[in-house]
Amino acid sequence: MSPDVQQLLSRVTEAKSDSNAADALIADYMPFIRSETAKFLKRQPVPEDDELSIAMFAFYEAICSYSRLRGAFLKYAALQIRSRLIDNYRREKRSRGQISLNAAADDDQTELMETIADPHDEYDAHDMREATQEEIRELSEQMETFGVSMTDIAENAPKQSRTLAICQKAVYYARKHPDVLEEFLRTKRVPLAKLAEGAAVERKTLERHRKYLVAVLLICTNGYEILRGYIMQVLKGGSQE
């Protein structure tokens, strides 16, 4: 680990419990925050832009939620910033009744991107596809460290309402218990026993869909805003075989 990276990690650790240190870190990394905001806006942000304030707060959220298990801090912070900006954009559009992400998609990544990206949206299809593609690429790289691929997920996803509901309960339990997610990231293993007991579901069912759970739990822990929105829609449904 380089001295610069080590110094940054030390500052992040200090900033978690010291508001002055957090303010100083945010101030020093304003060029980074502006750069990430510019990528989203497709122009340089100005102080009056709400997006810049959202990006600054997202950077602070990244400081508070970061652990070394999440990889490089700046990459994690960039993902958090983009996620919050997209979330804000979608919330504003939703309030005007101009966005719908309820359509189902199949296993193919292209279909997933086409489903999430609304071609009639002001945040055009190309931009949304690009952001979604980046999230999928980052997720794929992270899943590789768990020994899981996108193909595995497609083959391992629950297809019955009953099994989907069981996985849904396990995921919701994990989201409410950060210690479970931290154990998952640290050990790179799905804590099946804890999930089964905590969610009051059958462990055997979770075991059969372990690879699927790896992907969903990763999405829940690392700020994949677009994919998380899609997954939450899927977990609300299910189909009978």
Backbone as CSV, one residue per row, in Angstrom:
resi,resn,N_x,N_y,N_z,CA_x,CA_y,CA_z,C_x,C_y,C_z
1,MET,0.845,-1.188,0.000,0.000,0.000,0.000,0.886,1.245,0.000
2,SER,0.624,2.185,-0.918,1.457,3.375,-1.033,1.232,4.304,0.158
3,PRO,2.220,5.160,0.451,2.073,6.115,1.564,0.854,7.021,1.401
4,ASP,0.562,7.442,0.151,-0.587,8.320,-0.091,-1.894,7.620,0.252
5,VAL,-2.007,6.366,-0.151,-3.217,5.595,0.139,-3.343,5.373,1.638
6,GLN,-2.237,5.040,2.282,-2.245,4.825,3.727,-2.656,6.096,4.465
7,GLN,-2.144,7.232,3.996,-2.495,8.503,4.624,-3.984,8.805,4.461
8,LEU,-4.517,8.534,3.271,-5.939,8.760,3.030,-6.787,7.882,3.942
9,LEU,-6.426,6.614,4.067,-7.185,5.711,4.931,-7.131,6.165,6.386
10,SER,-5.995,6.670,6.806,-5.863,7.178,8.179,-6.772,8.387,8.388
11,ARG,-6.842,9.244,7.376,-7.703,10.424,7.475,-9.176,10.038,7.484
12,VAL,-9.534,9.051,6.693,-10.922,8.576,6.673,-11.294,8.009,8.041
13,THR,-10.406,7.221,8.612,-10.662,6.642,9.933,-10.853,7.736,10.978
14,GLU,-10.004,8.738,10.950,-10.117,9.850,11.896,-11.411,10.624,11.675
15,ALA,-11.774,10.822,10.413,-12.963,11.608,10.076,-14.255,10.937,10.516
16,LYS,-14.231,9.652,10.706,-15.427,8.934,11.157,-15.909,9.429,12.517
17,SER,-14.978,9.837,13.366,-15.335,10.239,14.729,-15.003,11.695,15.043
18,ASP,-14.500,12.421,14.065,-14.105,13.814,14.276,-14.686,14.666,13.150
19,SER,-15.683,15.481,13.484,-16.357,16.277,12.451,-15.418,17.286,11.802
20,ASN,-14.486,17.824,12.568,-13.523,18.767,11.987,-12.624,18.075,10.963
21,ALA,-12.212,16.849,11.296,-11.391,16.071,10.360,-12.192,15.731,9.113
22,ALA,-13.485,15.449,9.295,-14.351,15.144,8.153,-14.493,16.363,7.251
23,ASP,-14.709,17.531,7.863,-14.832,18.768,7.082,-13.552,19.046,6.293
24,ALA,-12.413,18.817,6.932,-11.129,19.057,6.268,-10.919,18.096,5.109
25,LEU,-11.319,16.846,5.301,-11.163,15.849,4.243,-12.051,16.188,3.053
26,ILE,-13.284,16.597,3.338,-14.201,16.987,2.264,-13.646,18.192,1.509
27,ALA,-13.128,19.167,2.245,-12.564,20.368,1.609,-11.383,20.014,0.707
28,ASP,-10.523,19.132,1.184,-9.346,18.744,0.397,-9.717,17.952,-0.851
29,TYR,-10.855,17.250,-0.789,-11.251,16.406,-1.922,-12.395,17.011,-2.737
30,MET,-12.599,18.334,-2.587,-13.613,18.993,-3.398,-13.346,18.863,-4.899
31,PRO,-12.089,18.914,-5.364,-11.860,18.689,-6.805,-12.376,17.322,-7.255
32,PHE,-12.175,16.313,-6.425,-12.675,14.968,-6.737,-14.199,14.962,-6.752
33,ILE,-14.809,15.602,-5.757,-16.271,15.645,-5.663,-16.858,16.393,-6.856
34,ARG,-16.239,17.513,-7.225,-16.713,18.273,-8.391,-16.567,17.452,-9.671
35,SER,-15.473,16.726,-9.773,-15.235,15.910,-10.964,-16.302,14.832,-11.113
36,GLU,-16.649,14.175,-10.009,-17.675,13.136,-10.063,-19.043,13.732,-10.373
37,THR,-19.307,14.923,-9.840,-20.570,15.604,-10.131,-20.636,16.003,-11.599
38,ALA,-19.514,16.457,-12.133,-19.454,16.856,-13.544,-19.727,15.671,-14.466
39,LYS,-19.248,14.499,-14.093,-19.505,13.302,-14.899,-21.002,13.043,-15.007
40,PHE,-21.717,13.309,-13.924,-23.164,13.081,-13.916,-23.906,14.171,-14.686
41,LEU,-23.515,15.418,-14.449,-24.209,16.544,-15.072,-23.826,16.762,-16.530
42,LYS,-22.678,16.194,-16.936,-22.136,16.430,-18.277,-21.729,17.891,-18.458
43,ARG,-21.408,18.523,-17.363,-20.900,19.894,-17.364,-20.272,20.149,-16.002
44,GLN,-19.511,21.225,-15.901,-18.926,21.580,-14.620,-20.011,22.118,-13.678
45,PRO,-20.062,21.630,-12.446,-21.078,22.124,-11.513,-20.740,23.524,-11.017
46,VAL,-21.774,24.254,-10.626,-21.589,25.570,-10.006,-22.096,25.475,-8.573
47,PRO,-21.680,26.402,-7.701,-22.066,26.310,-6.286,-23.567,26.224,-6.049
48,GLU,-24.361,26.775,-6.967,-25.810,26.780,-6.784,-26.457,25.432,-7.103
49,ASP,-25.732,24.525,-7.712,-26.301,23.231,-8.101,-26.593,22.367,-6.876
50,ASP,-27.835,21.888,-6.786,-28.182,20.959,-5.707,-27.328,19.702,-5.789
51,GLU,-26.998,19.310,-7.020,-26.226,18.080,-7.211,-24.869,18.133,-6.509
52,LEU,-24.277,19.306,-6.453,-22.977,19.431,-5.793,-23.116,19.215,-4.289
53,SER,-24.175,19.753,-3.709,-24.425,19.540,-2.277,-24.695,18.072,-1.989
54,ILE,-25.453,17.434,-2.879,-25.753,16.010,-2.715,-24.475,15.194,-2.803
55,ALA,-23.610,15.551,-3.732,-22.343,14.832,-3.896,-21.454,14.993,-2.666
56,MET,-21.435,16.185,-2.086,-20.643,16.413,-0.876,-21.164,15.562,0.276
57,PHE,-22.470,15.511,0.417,-23.045,14.695,1.487,-22.787,13.215,1.233
58,ALA,-22.837,12.809,-0.032,-22.557,11.409,-0.375,-21.115,11.050,-0.029
59,PHE,-20.203,11.991,-0.239,-18.801,11.766,0.129,-18.694,11.577,1.637
60,TYR,-19.438,12.384,2.385,-19.444,12.241,3.846,-20.039,10.889,4.245
61,GLU,-21.106,10.480,3.563,-21.687,9.158,3.829,-20.663,8.059,3.568
62,ALA,-19.892,8.234,2.513,-18.861,7.245,2.184,-17.822,7.161,3.300
63,ILE,-17.465,8.302,3.864,-16.527,8.314,4.993,-17.093,7.499,6.153
64,CYS,-18.347,7.766,6.482,-18.976,7.123,7.645,-19.172,5.625,7.459
65,SER,-19.452,5.193,6.243,-19.785,3.785,6.010,-18.614,2.952,5.493
66,TYR,-17.484,3.599,5.239,-16.364,2.884,4.626,-15.666,1.935,5.592
67,SER,-15.255,0.810,5.051,-14.329,-0.094,5.728,-13.402,-0.648,4.655
68,ARG,-12.252,-1.144,5.043,-11.286,-1.640,4.060,-11.834,-2.825,3.281
69,LEU,-12.860,-3.460,3.834,-13.484,-4.584,3.139,-14.164,-4.127,1.853
70,ARG,-14.438,-2.844,1.748,-15.146,-2.313,0.580,-14.215,-1.908,-0.556
71,GLY,-12.926,-2.134,-0.401,-11.980,-1.824,-1.462,-11.420,-0.421,-1.342
72,ALA,-10.945,0.126,-2.468,-10.338,1.457,-2.476,-11.362,2.517,-2.092
73,PHE,-10.978,3.430,-1.207,-11.936,4.419,-0.704,-12.483,5.313,-1.806
74,LEU,-11.612,5.863,-2.648,-12.088,6.806,-3.660,-13.022,6.143,-4.667
75,LYS,-12.760,4.908,-4.990,-13.665,4.184,-5.886,-15.019,3.988,-5.206
76,TYR,-14.983,3.660,-3.925,-16.219,3.497,-3.158,-16.954,4.831,-3.060
77,ALA,-16.223,5.914,-2.795,-16.839,7.232,-2.686,-17.462,7.659,-4.015
78,ALA,-16.777,7.375,-5.118,-17.314,7.726,-6.437,-18.629,7.004,-6.696
79,LEU,-18.686,5.742,-6.291,-19.908,4.964,-6.471,-21.031,5.520,-5.612
80,GLN,-20.697,5.925,-4.387,-21.696,6.515,-3.498,-22.227,7.826,-4.066
81,ILE,-21.334,8.650,-4.589,-21.754,9.932,-5.162,-22.688,9.708,-6.344
82,ARG,-22.286,8.848,-7.257,-23.124,8.584,-8.423,-24.471,8.002,-8.009
83,SER,-24.443,7.113,-7.028,-25.675,6.484,-6.569,-26.643,7.508,-5.997
84,ARG,-26.125,8.414,-5.177,-26.988,9.430,-4.570,-27.517,10.402,-5.620
85,LEU,-26.702,10.745,-6.594,-27.158,11.653,-7.645,-28.245,11.007,-8.494
86,ILE,-28.057,9.748,-8.824,-29.074,9.033,-9.593,-30.347,8.886,-8.777
87,ASP,-30.195,8.571,-7.500,-31.354,8.419,-6.621,-32.133,9.728,-6.545
88,ASN,-31.445,10.831,-6.422,-32.105,12.132,-6.370,-32.815,12.437,-7.679
89,TYR,-32.142,12.142,-8.776,-32.743,12.386,-10.088,-34.017,11.572,-10.265
90,ARG,-33.950,10.295,-9.896,-35.111,9.422,-10.076,-36.244,9.829,-9.141
91,ARG,-35.899,10.278,-7.942,-36.922,10.711,-7.000,-37.656,11.936,-7.537
92,GLU,-36.914,12.872,-8.109,-37.543,14.060,-8.679,-38.436,13.700,-9.859
93,LYS,-37.948,12.787,-10.699,-38.748,12.366,-11.851,-39.992,11.618,-11.404
94,ARG,-39.828,10.800,-10.365,-40.955,10.015,-9.864,-42.034,10.931,-9.309
95,SER,-41.610,12.007,-8.674,-42.576,12.947,-8.098,-43.402,13.618,-9.182
96,ARG,-42.870,13.648,-10.399,-43.619,14.215,-11.526,-44.293,13.132,-12.362
97,GLY,-44.172,11.887,-11.893,-44.847,10.792,-12.574,-44.309,10.490,-13.942
98,GLN,-42.978,10.688,-14.152,-42.421,10.534,-15.488,-41.444,9.380,-15.611
99,ILE,-41.392,8.492,-14.605,-40.436,7.391,-14.713,-41.052,6.108,-14.190
100,SER,-40.772,5.007,-14.854,-41.263,3.706,-14.424,-40.187,2.668,-14.645
101,LEU,-39.894,1.912,-13.588,-38.870,0.871,-13.685,-39.465,-0.476,-13.313
102,ASN,-40.749,-0.681,-13.575,-41.418,-1.885,-13.109,-41.344,-3.055,-14.070
103,ALA,-40.859,-2.854,-15.295,-40.803,-3.945,-16.257,-39.789,-4.982,-15.834
104,ALA,-40.061,-6.241,-16.153,-39.134,-7.319,-15.801,-38.095,-7.465,-16.893
105,ALA,-36.914,-7.976,-16.509,-35.846,-8.216,-17.478,-35.362,-9.637,-17.349
106,ASP,-34.719,-10.152,-18.422,-34.207,-11.518,-18.360,-32.759,-11.506,-17.903
107,ASP,-32.054,-12.608,-18.173,-30.695,-12.761,-17.660,-29.692,-11.857,-18.354
108,ASP,-30.004,-11.440,-19.561,-29.021,-10.740,-20.376,-28.748,-9.342,-19.845
109,GLN,-27.474,-8.968,-19.778,-27.107,-7.664,-19.252,-27.685,-6.543,-20.107
110,THR,-27.717,-6.744,-21.425,-28.249,-5.716,-22.306,-29.719,-5.475,-22.010
111,GLU,-30.468,-6.568,-21.816,-31.878,-6.423,-21.498,-32.055,-5.706,-20.166
112,LEU,-31.199,-6.010,-19.203,-31.284,-5.345,-17.911,-31.088,-3.851,-18.082
113,MET,-30.086,-3.446,-18.860,-29.831,-2.028,-19.064,-30.980,-1.369,-19.816
114,GLU,-31.552,-2.082,-20.794,-32.653,-1.516,-21.557,-33.884,-1.355,-20.681
115,THR,-34.058,-2.259,-19.729,-35.198,-2.170,-18.829,-35.066,-0.985,-17.899
116,ILE,-33.876,-0.804,-17.338,-33.682,0.260,-16.370,-33.688,1.622,-17.038
117,ALA,-33.097,1.731,-18.204,-32.999,3.019,-18.884,-34.282,3.334,-19.636
118,ASP,-34.930,4.429,-19.288,-36.129,4.881,-19.977,-35.703,5.739,-21.165
119,PRO,-35.954,5.297,-22.402,-35.478,6.033,-23.573,-36.105,7.410,-23.716
120,HIS,-37.201,7.676,-22.994,-37.863,8.968,-23.091,-37.453,9.906,-21.961
121,ASP,-36.544,9.467,-21.115,-36.120,10.251,-19.967,-35.181,11.361,-20.397
122,GLU,-35.201,12.495,-19.656,-34.271,13.582,-19.939,-32.839,13.119,-19.710
123,TYR,-32.655,12.309,-18.671,-31.333,11.705,-18.458,-31.292,10.557,-19.442
124,ASP,-30.815,10.802,-20.671,-31.096,9.952,-21.812,-30.619,8.516,-21.651
125,ALA,-31.111,7.679,-22.562,-30.859,6.240,-22.486,-29.371,5.927,-22.512
126,HIS,-28.625,6.678,-23.303,-27.182,6.411,-23.399,-26.504,6.597,-22.048
127,ASP,-26.835,7.699,-21.356,-26.215,7.975,-20.061,-26.597,6.919,-19.030
128,MET,-27.877,6.547,-19.009,-28.313,5.559,-18.033,-27.719,4.188,-18.343
129,ARG,-27.658,3.840,-19.612,-27.041,2.571,-20.004,-25.568,2.550,-19.601
130,GLU,-24.908,3.675,-19.790,-23.484,3.766,-19.445,-23.284,3.587,-17.943
131,ALA,-24.124,4.245,-17.144,-24.019,4.131,-15.690,-24.344,2.716,-15.229
132,THR,-25.372,2.119,-15.845,-25.755,0.756,-15.483,-24.662,-0.228,-15.867
133,GLN,-24.085,-0.025,-17.048,-23.015,-0.905,-17.514,-21.815,-0.839,-16.575
134,GLU,-21.521,0.359,-16.088,-20.396,0.508,-15.161,-20.677,-0.225,-13.853
135,GLU,-21.920,-0.110,-13.354,-22.268,-0.828,-12.123,-22.157,-2.335,-12.323
136,ILE,-22.634,-2.826,-13.456,-22.571,-4.262,-13.732,-21.123,-4.718,-13.825
137,ARG,-20.284,-3.912,-14.463,-18.865,-4.254,-14.582,-18.203,-4.309,-13.201
138,GLU,-18.482,-3.318,-12.362,-17.897,-3.296,-11.023,-18.420,-4.453,-10.175
139,LEU,-19.717,-4.741,-10.311,-20.291,-5.860,-9.568,-19.670,-7.175,-10.017
140,SER,-19.480,-7.335,-11.318,-18.880,-8.566,-11.845,-17.479,-8.775,-11.283
141,GLU,-16.704,-7.685,-11.237,-15.346,-7.777,-10.695,-15.373,-8.159,-9.225
142,GLN,-16.306,-7.588,-8.484,-16.379,-7.893,-7.056,-16.867,-9.324,-6.829
143,MET,-17.811,-9.769,-7.661,-18.315,-11.136,-7.508,-17.227,-12.164,-7.770
144,GLU,-16.305,-11.828,-8.661,-15.210,-12.756,-8.962,-14.410,-13.093,-7.717
145,THR,-14.280,-12.133,-6.800,-13.532,-12.395,-5.564,-14.290,-13.349,-4.655
146,PHE,-15.574,-13.546,-4.941,-16.393,-14.496,-4.192,-16.555,-15.810,-4.961
147,GLY,-15.892,-15.898,-6.124,-15.986,-17.107,-6.925,-17.313,-17.274,-7.633
148,VAL,-17.965,-16.151,-7.953,-19.289,-16.186,-8.576,-19.273,-15.322,-9.835
149,SER,-19.965,-15.777,-10.882,-20.040,-15.030,-12.137,-21.481,-14.635,-12.437
150,MET,-21.661,-13.764,-13.416,-23.002,-13.363,-13.837,-23.804,-14.561,-14.336
151,THR,-23.139,-15.473,-15.018,-23.818,-16.682,-15.498,-24.341,-17.501,-14.328
152,ASP,-23.540,-17.610,-13.277,-23.977,-18.331,-12.080,-25.250,-17.721,-11.517
153,ILE,-25.305,-16.385,-11.489,-26.462,-15.700,-10.922,-27.712,-15.997,-11.739
154,ALA,-27.578,-15.932,-13.062,-28.722,-16.203,-13.932,-29.253,-17.613,-13.718
155,GLU,-28.344,-18.561,-13.547,-28.751,-19.956,-13.373,-29.269,-20.237,-11.967
156,ASN,-28.839,-19.432,-10.994,-29.131,-19.718,-9.594,-30.272,-18.887,-9.023
157,ALA,-30.806,-17.960,-9.802,-31.862,-17.086,-9.294,-33.138,-17.872,-9.013
158,PRO,-33.833,-17.568,-7.906,-35.094,-18.257,-7.599,-36.160,-17.905,-8.621
159,LYS,-36.949,-18.896,-8.998,-37.970,-18.679,-10.022,-39.390,-18.873,-9.495
160,GLN,-39.525,-19.481,-8.337,-40.844,-19.659,-7.739,-41.109,-18.570,-6.709
161,SER,-42.374,-18.218,-6.534,-42.737,-17.189,-5.566,-42.285,-17.559,-4.162
162,ARG,-42.417,-18.839,-3.812,-42.075,-19.272,-2.455,-40.587,-19.102,-2.181
163,THR,-39.754,-19.556,-3.118,-38.310,-19.447,-2.899,-37.839,-17.995,-2.988
164,LEU,-38.471,-17.206,-3.848,-38.122,-15.791,-3.936,-38.456,-15.088,-2.628
165,ALA,-39.597,-15.450,-2.028,-40.005,-14.847,-0.754,-39.024,-15.193,0.357
166,ILE,-38.508,-16.416,0.337,-37.529,-16.831,1.347,-36.242,-16.021,1.198
167,CYS,-35.771,-15.883,-0.030,-34.569,-15.075,-0.268,-34.810,-13.618,0.110
168,GLN,-36.008,-13.141,-0.173,-36.367,-11.765,0.169,-36.254,-11.535,1.669
169,LYS,-36.776,-12.453,2.462,-36.710,-12.318,3.917,-35.268,-12.310,4.402
170,ALA,-34.448,-13.173,3.819,-33.038,-13.247,4.216,-32.309,-11.945,3.885
171,VAL,-32.578,-11.399,2.708,-31.927,-10.152,2.297,-32.365,-8.994,3.187
172,TYR,-33.654,-8.905,3.473,-34.146,-7.826,4.330,-33.560,-7.926,5.730
173,TYR,-33.410,-9.152,6.221,-32.796,-9.335,7.542,-31.349,-8.839,7.514
174,ALA,-30.622,-9.196,6.473,-29.221,-8.783,6.364,-29.097,-7.266,6.288
175,ARG,-29.989,-6.627,5.564,-29.929,-5.168,5.422,-30.162,-4.463,6.751
176,LYS,-30.925,-5.084,7.626,-31.209,-4.485,8.931,-30.140,-4.813,9.964
177,HIS,-29.209,-5.694,9.613,-28.167,-6.114,10.549,-26.797,-5.953,9.881
178,PRO,-26.203,-4.759,9.989,-24.905,-4.487,9.353,-23.811,-5.473,9.730
179,ASP,-23.888,-6.030,10.943,-22.862,-6.990,11.353,-22.876,-8.232,10.471
180,VAL,-24.063,-8.606,10.003,-24.182,-9.765,9.114,-23.535,-9.447,7.764
181,LEU,-23.784,-8.251,7.259,-23.188,-7.847,5.984,-21.670,-7.711,6.103
182,GLU,-21.201,-7.203,7.233,-19.754,-7.082,7.442,-19.098,-8.459,7.481
183,GLU,-19.759,-9.418,8.130,-19.224,-10.787,8.162,-19.168,-11.365,6.753
184,PHE,-20.200,-11.098,5.982,-20.260,-11.563,4.597,-19.093,-11.002,3.785
185,LEU,-18.834,-9.714,3.918,-17.740,-9.087,3.176,-16.377,-9.566,3.667
186,ARG,-16.259,-9.757,4.970,-14.969,-10.147,5.549,-14.597,-11.578,5.193
187,THR,-15.555,-12.488,5.297,-15.273,-13.914,5.080,-15.471,-14.340,3.639
188,LYS,-16.176,-13.486,2.853,-16.534,-13.818,1.466,-17.369,-15.093,1.405
189,ARG,-18.176,-15.276,2.426,-19.103,-16.410,2.476,-20.455,-15.916,2.972
190,VAL,-21.519,-16.430,2.381,-22.861,-16.063,2.826,-23.106,-16.707,4.190
191,PRO,-23.420,-15.922,5.228,-23.663,-16.486,6.563,-25.029,-17.166,6.625
192,LEU,-25.113,-18.328,6.008,-26.399,-19.012,5.841,-27.098,-19.284,7.164
193,ALA,-26.345,-19.750,8.158,-26.959,-20.094,9.445,-27.600,-18.865,10.089
194,LYS,-26.880,-17.751,10.096,-27.416,-16.530,10.699,-28.622,-16.006,9.932
195,LEU,-28.544,-16.061,8.615,-29.664,-15.587,7.804,-30.895,-16.455,8.013
196,ALA,-30.695,-17.763,8.031,-31.822,-18.680,8.205,-32.474,-18.486,9.564
197,GLU,-31.649,-18.390,10.600,-32.190,-18.217,11.949,-32.821,-16.840,12.121
198,GLY,-32.120,-15.806,11.679,-32.620,-14.452,11.862,-33.878,-14.150,11.070
199,ALA,-33.967,-14.692,9.863,-35.133,-14.441,9.010,-36.206,-15.502,9.176
200,ALA,-35.905,-16.535,9.976,-36.852,-17.634,10.217,-37.264,-18.301,8.904
201,VAL,-36.251,-18.696,8.124,-36.508,-19.368,6.850,-35.677,-20.643,6.776
202,GLU,-35.937,-21.441,5.747,-35.241,-22.715,5.588,-33.818,-22.499,5.074
203,ARG,-32.862,-23.058,5.784,-31.468,-22.917,5.366,-31.219,-23.625,4.036
204,LYS,-31.861,-24.766,3.824,-31.633,-25.518,2.592,-31.988,-24.687,1.359
205,THR,-33.057,-23.912,1.483,-33.449,-23.062,0.354,-32.391,-21.996,0.094
206,LEU,-31.873,-21.403,1.159,-30.818,-20.400,1.006,-29.566,-21.019,0.402
207,GLU,-29.250,-22.233,0.803,-28.072,-22.925,0.260,-28.204,-23.132,-1.244
208,ARG,-29.420,-23.470,-1.684,-29.636,-23.712,-3.117,-29.464,-22.432,-3.935
209,HIS,-29.652,-21.298,-3.297,-29.567,-20.017,-4.010,-28.438,-19.149,-3.452
210,ARG,-27.385,-19.799,-2.983,-26.258,-19.088,-2.364,-25.622,-18.089,-3.333
211,LYS,-25.398,-18.494,-4.576,-24.726,-17.616,-5.536,-25.583,-16.391,-5.854
212,TYR,-26.863,-16.589,-5.937,-27.781,-15.466,-6.144,-27.699,-14.498,-4.964
213,LEU,-27.655,-15.053,-3.753,-27.574,-14.220,-2.554,-26.273,-13.428,-2.505
214,VAL,-25.191,-14.016,-3.009,-23.917,-13.291,-3.060,-24.102,-11.982,-3.831
215,ALA,-24.706,-12.058,-5.001,-24.893,-10.869,-5.832,-25.798,-9.850,-5.155
216,VAL,-26.921,-10.304,-4.617,-27.878,-9.383,-4.007,-27.281,-8.711,-2.774
217,LEU,-26.573,-9.468,-1.956,-25.965,-8.890,-0.758,-24.872,-7.885,-1.122
218,LEU,-24.105,-8.174,-2.161,-23.091,-7.216,-2.609,-23.746,-5.921,-3.085
219,ILE,-24.835,-6.052,-3.814,-25.556,-4.877,-4.295,-26.060,-4.038,-3.122
220,CYS,-26.429,-4.710,-2.039,-26.953,-4.010,-0.860,-25.863,-3.330,-0.041
221,THR,-24.608,-3.703,-0.254,-23.548,-3.176,0.603,-22.669,-2.133,-0.058
222,ASN,-22.710,-1.988,-1.348,-21.704,-1.151,-2.011,-22.262,-0.052,-2.903
223,GLY,-23.472,0.391,-2.643,-23.964,1.574,-3.320,-24.324,1.434,-4.776
224,TYR,-24.663,0.235,-5.228,-25.089,0.047,-6.617,-26.538,0.523,-6.744
225,GLU,-26.728,1.831,-6.845,-28.062,2.413,-6.755,-28.999,1.913,-7.853
226,ILE,-28.530,1.863,-9.077,-29.385,1.437,-10.185,-29.763,-0.027,-10.025
227,LEU,-28.768,-0.866,-9.798,-29.029,-2.296,-9.653,-29.848,-2.587,-8.408
228,ARG,-29.599,-1.837,-7.329,-30.364,-2.074,-6.109,-31.843,-1.764,-6.331
229,GLY,-32.117,-0.665,-7.052,-33.507,-0.338,-7.347,-34.184,-1.438,-8.142
230,TYR,-33.462,-1.996,-9.098,-34.003,-3.086,-9.908,-34.233,-4.335,-9.062
231,ILE,-33.241,-4.684,-8.228,-33.345,-5.880,-7.395,-34.505,-5.764,-6.418
232,MET,-34.689,-4.577,-5.832,-35.790,-4.399,-4.889,-37.136,-4.596,-5.574
233,GLN,-37.227,-4.200,-6.834,-38.459,-4.443,-7.585,-38.667,-5.941,-7.782
234,VAL,-37.594,-6.648,-8.134,-37.692,-8.089,-8.358,-38.096,-8.811,-7.080
235,LEU,-37.515,-8.400,-5.951,-37.803,-9.071,-4.687,-39.237,-8.859,-4.221
236,LYS,-39.908,-7.886,-4.802,-41.309,-7.670,-4.451,-42.224,-8.641,-5.182
237,GLY,-41.674,-9.280,-6.239,-42.518,-10.129,-7.075,-42.167,-11.575,-6.995
238,GLY,-42.253,-12.258,-8.122,-42.009,-13.693,-8.179,-43.053,-14.325,-9.062
239,SER,-42.729,-15.454,-9.650,-43.664,-16.128,-10.541,-43.702,-17.600,-10.240
240,GLN,-44.805,-18.176,-10.476,-44.973,-19.601,-10.252,-44.425,-20.373,-11.433
241,GLU,-43.739,-21.475,-11.134,-43.245,-22.315,-12.218,-44.327,-23.326,-12.585
